[in-house]
Amino acid sequence: MVLEVSKPQRSKKGAMQNNPAIEPHAKILYPQAQTQAEISANLAMVKDKISAACLRSGRNPDAVQLLPVSKTIPSSRIQMAYAAGCRAMGENKVQEAQEKAASTQHLADLRWIVIGHLQSNKVRQVCRFASEFHALDSLKLAQALEDQLQKEGRAMDVLVQVNTSGEASKYGLQPAATVAFLHSLKDFSALKVRGLMTLAMLSTHSDQVRSCFQTLRSLRDQLQQNTPQLCELSMGMSGDFELAIEEGATIIRVGQAIFGARATSDQYYWPEKQAKVQQE
């Protein structure tokens, strides 16, 4: 389903106004992409939407990185995506990601990025196969990553996860706590903090979704005054990445719009915080 998007209206200050034609998290049927040609076609469609969103917001499409999310996708289809031009994959579950990384070792320039909540007992595995980690949200986890990376003799780019929706069920730092958290990482030489990540509210109301993205962008802009290397904004998924781009996303995480609908519910990969704590 392609949503027709009208030209947005801007306020006197230049801010993007809510566009009622954009329907975040609408009930869209994502057909399965089982061949390289189908994956390539879906990638082209997503890139067209990226370009359109950038045009509406006065941005350069080259400033937006498309991160395909391959959770539940078998290695055979990941190799098709690689052949279609993808050179990075985002994964939520460490064991699943590690197995796929091992089965695609012959694709030497394929990078694996862990984007989901990470338990401290999985840090060793992540430091051995992942190139980046995009969900740092506690000092305990930061220390565990720092210690393991020092043992491995390497550094890792990381993004700090921020809870911009205010939902207790979501992981991530509260925006007000982010400054102190970043200050506490200043002596962690193996962790290279490159930006922020968030999960927007799962809502069909664009103003609620857009507000989450605006909060993250505003926070990043404030933090950059003292932390200029804090450039990245990872926000937006298959159902809302156009809104995220309009609000300044530099990384969008897109799975279903590329590979097709997942049979496994999103809660398995983005579990509620209370339920997750009970499992640890």
C-alpha positions as a Markdown table, in Angstrom:
| # | Residue | x | y | z |
|---|---|---|---|---|
| 1 | Met | 0.0 | 0.0 | 0.0 |
| 2 | Val | 1.4 | 3.4 | -1.0 |
| 3 | Leu | 0.1 | 6.3 | 0.9 |
| 4 | Glu | -0.4 | 9.5 | -1.0 |
| 5 | Val | 1.3 | 12.3 | 0.8 |
| 6 | Ser | 0.4 | 15.9 | 0.2 |
| 7 | Lys | 2.9 | 18.8 | 0.4 |
| 8 | Pro | 3.3 | 19.6 | 4.1 |
| 9 | Gln | 2.5 | 23.0 | 5.6 |
| 10 | Arg | 5.1 | 24.8 | 7.7 |
| 11 | Ser | 4.6 | 27.2 | 10.5 |
| 12 | Lys | 6.2 | 30.7 | 10.5 |
| 13 | Lys | 9.2 | 29.2 | 12.4 |
| 14 | Gly | 9.6 | 26.5 | 9.7 |
| 15 | Ala | 8.5 | 23.5 | 11.7 |
| 16 | Met | 6.8 | 20.7 | 10.0 |
| 17 | Gln | 3.1 | 20.6 | 10.6 |
| 18 | Asn | 1.1 | 17.4 | 11.1 |
| 19 | Asn | 0.2 | 15.9 | 7.7 |
| 20 | Pro | -3.1 | 14.0 | 7.9 |
| 21 | Ala | -2.2 | 12.0 | 4.8 |
| 22 | Ile | 0.5 | 10.2 | 6.6 |
| 23 | Glu | -0.9 | 7.3 | 8.6 |
| 24 | Pro | 1.7 | 5.9 | 11.0 |
| 25 | His | 1.3 | 2.2 | 11.9 |
| 26 | Ala | -1.7 | 1.9 | 9.5 |
| 27 | Lys | -2.9 | -1.7 | 8.8 |
| 28 | Ile | -0.6 | -2.2 | 5.8 |
| 29 | Leu | -0.2 | -5.7 | 4.3 |
| 30 | Tyr | 3.5 | -6.3 | 3.7 |
| 31 | Pro | 3.8 | -9.1 | 1.1 |
| 32 | Gln | 6.5 | -11.6 | 1.6 |
| 33 | Ala | 9.6 | -11.0 | -0.5 |
| 34 | Gln | 10.9 | -14.4 | -1.4 |
| 35 | Thr | 13.2 | -13.6 | -4.3 |
| 36 | Gln | 16.1 | -11.2 | -4.9 |
| 37 | Ala | 14.0 | -9.4 | -7.4 |
| 38 | Glu | 11.1 | -8.9 | -4.9 |
| 39 | Ile | 13.5 | -7.7 | -2.2 |
| 40 | Ser | 15.1 | -5.3 | -4.7 |
| 41 | Ala | 11.7 | -4.0 | -5.7 |
| 42 | Asn | 10.8 | -3.4 | -2.0 |
| 43 | Leu | 14.1 | -1.7 | -1.4 |
| 44 | Ala | 13.5 | 0.6 | -4.3 |
| 45 | Met | 10.0 | 1.5 | -3.0 |
| 46 | Val | 11.4 | 2.3 | 0.5 |
| 47 | Lys | 14.2 | 4.4 | -1.1 |
| 48 | Asp | 11.6 | 6.3 | -3.1 |
| 49 | Lys | 9.7 | 7.1 | 0.1 |
| 50 | Ile | 12.9 | 8.2 | 1.7 |
| 51 | Ser | 13.6 | 10.6 | -1.1 |
| 52 | Ala | 10.0 | 11.9 | -1.0 |
| 53 | Ala | 10.2 | 12.5 | 2.7 |
| 54 | Cys | 13.5 | 14.3 | 2.3 |
| 55 | Leu | 12.1 | 16.5 | -0.4 |
| 56 | Arg | 9.2 | 17.5 | 1.8 |
| 57 | Ser | 11.5 | 18.4 | 4.6 |
| 58 | Gly | 14.3 | 20.0 | 2.6 |
| 59 | Arg | 16.8 | 17.3 | 3.3 |
| 60 | Asn | 19.4 | 15.4 | 1.3 |
| 61 | Pro | 18.5 | 11.7 | 1.0 |
| 62 | Asp | 22.2 | 10.8 | 1.3 |
| 63 | Ala | 21.9 | 12.0 | 5.0 |
| 64 | Val | 19.5 | 9.1 | 5.8 |
| 65 | Gln | 20.9 | 5.6 | 6.3 |
| 66 | Leu | 18.5 | 2.7 | 5.6 |
| 67 | Leu | 19.2 | -0.1 | 8.1 |
| 68 | Pro | 17.4 | -3.3 | 7.0 |
| 69 | Val | 16.1 | -5.3 | 10.0 |
| 70 | Ser | 16.4 | -9.0 | 9.3 |
| 71 | Lys | 14.9 | -10.5 | 12.5 |
| 72 | Thr | 13.1 | -13.8 | 11.7 |
| 73 | Ile | 14.5 | -13.7 | 8.1 |
| 74 | Pro | 16.6 | -16.8 | 7.2 |
| 75 | Ser | 20.2 | -16.5 | 6.0 |
| 76 | Ser | 19.2 | -17.4 | 2.4 |
| 77 | Arg | 17.0 | -14.3 | 2.1 |
| 78 | Ile | 19.6 | -12.1 | 3.8 |
| 79 | Gln | 22.1 | -13.2 | 1.1 |
| 80 | Met | 19.5 | -12.0 | -1.4 |
| 81 | Ala | 19.3 | -8.7 | 0.3 |
| 82 | Tyr | 23.1 | -8.5 | 0.2 |
| 83 | Ala | 23.0 | -9.2 | -3.5 |
| 84 | Ala | 20.5 | -6.4 | -3.8 |
| 85 | Gly | 23.0 | -4.0 | -2.2 |
| 86 | Cys | 22.5 | -4.2 | 1.6 |
| 87 | Arg | 25.7 | -4.1 | 3.6 |
| 88 | Ala | 24.3 | -3.9 | 7.1 |
| 89 | Met | 21.6 | -5.8 | 9.0 |
| 90 | Gly | 19.9 | -4.9 | 12.2 |
| 91 | Glu | 19.0 | -7.7 | 14.7 |
| 92 | Asn | 17.2 | -7.7 | 18.1 |
| 93 | Lys | 18.0 | -11.1 | 19.5 |
| 94 | Val | 21.7 | -11.9 | 20.2 |
| 95 | Gln | 21.6 | -15.6 | 19.5 |
| 96 | Glu | 19.7 | -15.2 | 16.3 |
| 97 | Ala | 22.1 | -12.5 | 15.1 |
| 98 | Gln | 25.1 | -14.5 | 16.1 |
| 99 | Glu | 24.0 | -17.6 | 14.1 |
| 100 | Lys | 23.3 | -15.5 | 11.0 |
| 101 | Ala | 26.6 | -13.7 | 11.3 |
| 102 | Ala | 28.3 | -17.1 | 11.4 |
| 103 | Ser | 26.4 | -18.4 | 8.4 |
| 104 | Thr | 27.2 | -15.3 | 6.3 |
| 105 | Gln | 30.9 | -15.0 | 7.1 |
| 106 | His | 31.7 | -15.3 | 3.4 |
| 107 | Leu | 30.1 | -11.9 | 3.0 |
| 108 | Ala | 33.1 | -10.1 | 4.4 |
| 109 | Asp | 31.7 | -6.6 | 4.2 |
| 110 | Leu | 28.3 | -7.4 | 5.7 |
| 111 | Arg | 28.0 | -5.6 | 9.1 |
| 112 | Trp | 25.7 | -6.8 | 12.0 |
| 113 | Ile | 24.2 | -4.2 | 14.3 |
| 114 | Val | 22.4 | -5.1 | 17.5 |
| 115 | Ile | 19.4 | -2.9 | 17.9 |
| 116 | Gly | 17.4 | -4.6 | 20.8 |
| 117 | His | 17.6 | -4.6 | 24.6 |
| 118 | Leu | 20.8 | -6.4 | 25.7 |
| 119 | Gln | 21.3 | -8.4 | 28.9 |
| 120 | Ser | 24.7 | -8.2 | 30.5 |
| 121 | Asn | 25.3 | -11.9 | 30.1 |
| 122 | Lys | 25.1 | -11.6 | 26.3 |
| 123 | Val | 27.8 | -8.8 | 26.1 |
| 124 | Arg | 30.7 | -11.2 | 25.3 |
| 125 | Gln | 28.9 | -12.5 | 22.2 |
| 126 | Val | 27.9 | -9.1 | 21.0 |
| 127 | Cys | 31.4 | -7.7 | 21.3 |
| 128 | Arg | 32.7 | -10.6 | 19.1 |
| 129 | Phe | 30.4 | -10.3 | 16.1 |
| 130 | Ala | 28.5 | -7.0 | 16.1 |
| 131 | Ser | 30.0 | -3.8 | 14.6 |
| 132 | Glu | 27.6 | -1.5 | 16.5 |
| 133 | Phe | 25.1 | -1.5 | 19.3 |
| 134 | His | 22.1 | 0.8 | 19.2 |
| 135 | Ala | 20.3 | 0.4 | 22.5 |
| 136 | Leu | 22.6 | 1.4 | 25.3 |
| 137 | Asp | 20.4 | 2.4 | 28.3 |
| 138 | Ser | 22.3 | 1.7 | 31.6 |
| 139 | Leu | 25.6 | 2.3 | 33.2 |
| 140 | Lys | 25.8 | -1.3 | 34.2 |
| 141 | Leu | 25.6 | -2.4 | 30.6 |
| 142 | Ala | 28.0 | 0.3 | 29.5 |
| 143 | Gln | 30.6 | -1.0 | 32.0 |
| 144 | Ala | 30.1 | -4.6 | 30.9 |
| 145 | Leu | 30.6 | -3.6 | 27.2 |
| 146 | Glu | 33.6 | -1.4 | 28.0 |
| 147 | Asp | 35.3 | -4.2 | 30.0 |
| 148 | Gln | 34.7 | -6.8 | 27.3 |
| 149 | Leu | 35.7 | -4.5 | 24.4 |
| 150 | Gln | 39.0 | -3.7 | 26.2 |
| 151 | Lys | 39.6 | -7.5 | 26.4 |
| 152 | Glu | 38.9 | -7.8 | 22.7 |
| 153 | Gly | 41.1 | -4.9 | 21.9 |
| 154 | Arg | 38.5 | -3.0 | 19.9 |
| 155 | Ala | 36.1 | -0.1 | 20.1 |
| 156 | Met | 32.4 | -0.1 | 19.2 |
| 157 | Asp | 30.1 | 2.6 | 18.0 |
| 158 | Val | 27.0 | 2.8 | 20.2 |
| 159 | Leu | 23.7 | 4.8 | 20.3 |
| 160 | Val | 22.0 | 5.6 | 23.6 |
| 161 | Gln | 18.3 | 4.6 | 23.8 |
| 162 | Val | 15.9 | 7.3 | 25.0 |
| 163 | Asn | 12.3 | 6.7 | 26.1 |
| 164 | Thr | 10.6 | 9.6 | 24.3 |
| 165 | Ser | 7.0 | 8.3 | 24.6 |
| 166 | Gly | 7.0 | 8.2 | 28.4 |
| 167 | Glu | 5.6 | 4.7 | 28.4 |
| 168 | Ala | 6.7 | 2.7 | 31.4 |
| 169 | Ser | 6.7 | -0.5 | 29.3 |
| 170 | Lys | 9.6 | 0.8 | 27.1 |
| 171 | Tyr | 13.3 | 0.6 | 27.7 |
| 172 | Gly | 15.5 | 3.7 | 27.4 |
| 173 | Leu | 16.6 | 6.6 | 29.5 |
| 174 | Gln | 14.3 | 9.4 | 30.3 |
| 175 | Pro | 15.3 | 12.5 | 28.3 |
| 176 | Ala | 16.2 | 14.4 | 31.4 |
| 177 | Ala | 18.6 | 11.7 | 32.5 |
| 178 | Thr | 20.5 | 11.6 | 29.3 |
| 179 | Val | 23.0 | 14.4 | 30.0 |
| 180 | Ala | 24.2 | 12.9 | 33.2 |
| 181 | Phe | 24.4 | 9.4 | 31.6 |
| 182 | Leu | 26.6 | 10.7 | 28.8 |
| 183 | His | 28.8 | 12.5 | 31.3 |
| 184 | Ser | 29.3 | 9.1 | 33.1 |
| 185 | Leu | 30.6 | 7.6 | 29.9 |
| 186 | Lys | 33.3 | 10.1 | 29.2 |
| 187 | Asp | 36.1 | 7.8 | 30.5 |
| 188 | Phe | 34.8 | 4.7 | 28.6 |
| 189 | Ser | 37.4 | 4.8 | 25.8 |
| 190 | Ala | 36.1 | 1.7 | 24.0 |
| 191 | Leu | 32.5 | 3.0 | 23.7 |
| 192 | Lys | 32.1 | 5.6 | 20.9 |
| 193 | Val | 28.8 | 7.3 | 21.5 |
| 194 | Arg | 27.5 | 8.4 | 18.1 |
| 195 | Gly | 23.9 | 9.4 | 18.7 |
| 196 | Leu | 20.5 | 8.5 | 20.1 |
| 197 | Met | 17.8 | 6.0 | 19.4 |
| 198 | Thr | 14.2 | 5.8 | 20.2 |
| 199 | Leu | 11.0 | 3.8 | 19.6 |
| 200 | Ala | 8.0 | 6.0 | 19.0 |
| 201 | Met | 4.6 | 5.4 | 20.5 |
| 202 | Leu | 2.7 | 2.7 | 18.6 |
| 203 | Ser | -0.2 | 4.9 | 17.5 |
| 204 | Thr | -2.1 | 5.7 | 14.3 |
| 205 | His | -2.2 | 9.4 | 15.4 |
| 206 | Ser | 0.7 | 11.1 | 13.6 |
| 207 | Asp | 1.0 | 13.9 | 16.1 |
| 208 | Gln | 1.7 | 11.5 | 18.9 |
| 209 | Val | 4.3 | 9.6 | 16.8 |
| 210 | Arg | 5.9 | 12.8 | 15.5 |
| 211 | Ser | 6.2 | 14.2 | 19.1 |
| 212 | Cys | 8.5 | 11.3 | 20.0 |
| 213 | Phe | 10.7 | 12.1 | 17.1 |
| 214 | Gln | 10.7 | 15.8 | 17.8 |
| 215 | Thr | 11.7 | 15.1 | 21.4 |
| 216 | Leu | 14.7 | 13.0 | 20.3 |
| 217 | Arg | 15.9 | 15.6 | 17.8 |
| 218 | Ser | 15.6 | 18.4 | 20.2 |
| 219 | Leu | 17.5 | 16.4 | 22.8 |
| 220 | Arg | 20.3 | 15.6 | 20.3 |
| 221 | Asp | 20.5 | 19.3 | 19.3 |
| 222 | Gln | 21.0 | 20.3 | 22.9 |
| 223 | Leu | 23.5 | 17.7 | 23.7 |
| 224 | Gln | 25.6 | 18.5 | 20.6 |
| 225 | Gln | 26.6 | 21.8 | 22.1 |
| 226 | Asn | 29.0 | 19.9 | 24.4 |
| 227 | Thr | 29.1 | 16.6 | 22.5 |
| 228 | Pro | 29.6 | 17.4 | 18.8 |
| 229 | Gln | 30.2 | 13.8 | 17.8 |
| 230 | Leu | 26.6 | 13.0 | 18.8 |
| 231 | Cys | 25.2 | 13.2 | 15.3 |
| 232 | Glu | 23.0 | 10.1 | 14.7 |
| 233 | Leu | 19.2 | 9.9 | 15.3 |
| 234 | Ser | 18.0 | 6.3 | 14.9 |
| 235 | Met | 14.2 | 6.6 | 14.8 |
| 236 | Gly | 11.5 | 5.3 | 12.5 |
| 237 | Met | 10.5 | 1.8 | 11.4 |
| 238 | Ser | 8.4 | 0.4 | 8.6 |
| 239 | Gly | 5.2 | 2.0 | 9.8 |
| 240 | Asp | 6.5 | 5.5 | 10.6 |
| 241 | Phe | 9.9 | 6.1 | 9.0 |
| 242 | Glu | 8.6 | 8.9 | 6.7 |
| 243 | Leu | 7.5 | 10.9 | 9.8 |
| 244 | Ala | 10.9 | 10.2 | 11.4 |
| 245 | Ile | 12.8 | 11.5 | 8.3 |
| 246 | Glu | 10.7 | 14.6 | 8.3 |
| 247 | Glu | 11.8 | 15.2 | 11.9 |
| 248 | Gly | 15.5 | 14.6 | 11.2 |
| 249 | Ala | 16.2 | 10.8 | 11.4 |
| 250 | Thr | 19.6 | 9.9 | 10.1 |
| 251 | Ile | 19.0 | 6.1 | 10.5 |
| 252 | Ile | 15.8 | 4.3 | 9.9 |
| 253 | Arg | 15.2 | 0.7 | 10.9 |
| 254 | Val | 13.1 | -1.0 | 8.2 |
| 255 | Gly | 12.2 | -4.7 | 8.2 |
| 256 | Gln | 8.7 | -5.6 | 7.1 |
| 257 | Ala | 8.6 | -3.1 | 4.3 |
| 258 | Ile | 11.6 | -4.9 | 2.8 |
| 259 | Phe | 11.2 | -8.5 | 3.7 |
| 260 | Gly | 7.5 | -8.8 | 4.3 |
| 261 | Ala | 5.3 | -9.2 | 7.3 |
| 262 | Arg | 6.6 | -11.2 | 10.3 |
| 263 | Ala | 4.7 | -14.1 | 11.7 |
| 264 | Thr | 6.2 | -13.4 | 15.1 |
| 265 | Ser | 4.6 | -10.5 | 17.0 |
| 266 | Asp | 6.6 | -7.4 | 17.6 |
| 267 | Gln | 6.3 | -7.9 | 21.4 |
| 268 | Tyr | 8.7 | -10.8 | 21.1 |
| 269 | Tyr | 11.4 | -8.5 | 19.7 |
| 270 | Trp | 10.4 | -5.3 | 21.5 |
| 271 | Pro | 9.2 | -6.8 | 24.8 |
| 272 | Glu | 7.5 | -4.8 | 27.5 |
| 273 | Lys | 9.9 | -3.9 | 30.2 |
| 274 | Gln | 8.1 | -5.6 | 33.0 |
| 275 | Ala | 7.8 | -8.9 | 31.1 |
| 276 | Lys | 11.4 | -8.7 | 30.1 |
| 277 | Val | 12.6 | -8.2 | 33.7 |
| 278 | Gln | 10.7 | -11.3 | 34.8 |
| 279 | Gln | 12.6 | -13.3 | 32.1 |
| 280 | Glu | 16.1 | -12.3 | 33.1 |
